[in-house]
Amino acid sequence: MITVAELIAELQRLDPAMIAIVQKDGEGNGYSPLAGVDVGFYAAKNTWSGDVSEDEIPDSTPCIILFPVN
């Protein structure tokens, strides 16, 4: 689990213009502690979902990804 202090430290090293993406759980519901933070490129499929890649993909934007323990 990541604490608020650890999350702040991670965020401070990143470009503040990046969008934030939340990875959803397998069931699409429930709550889980934050497991980690990663960076990548986000390509929206629509207004509520899209794809993330470690490599830049067409029509993507740099992003920070917040992912759950479960």
Residue pairs with C-beta under 8 A, 6 or more apart in sequence:
1 33
1 34
1 35
1 69
2 10
2 33
2 34
2 35
2 36
2 37
7 34
7 37
10 37
11 37
11 64
14 39
14 64
15 62
18 39
18 61
18 62
18 63
18 64
19 42
19 61
19 62
19 63
19 64
20 63
20 64
20 66
21 40
21 42
21 50
21 52
21 63
21 64
21 65
21 66
22 65
22 66
23 52
23 65
23 66
23 67
23 68
25 32
25 68
25 70
30 70
32 68
32 69
32 70
33 68
33 69
34 66
34 67
34 68
34 69
35 67
35 68
35 69
36 66
36 67
37 64
37 65
37 66
37 67
38 64
38 65
38 67
39 62
39 63
39 64
39 65
40 52
40 53
40 54
40 62
40 63
40 65
41 52
41 53
41 54
41 55
41 56
41 57
41 60
41 61
41 62
41 63
42 50
42 51
42 52
42 60
42 61
42 62
42 63
43 50
43 51
43 52
43 53
43 57
43 58
43 59
43 60
43 61
44 50
44 59
45 51
51 57
52 63
52 65
53 60
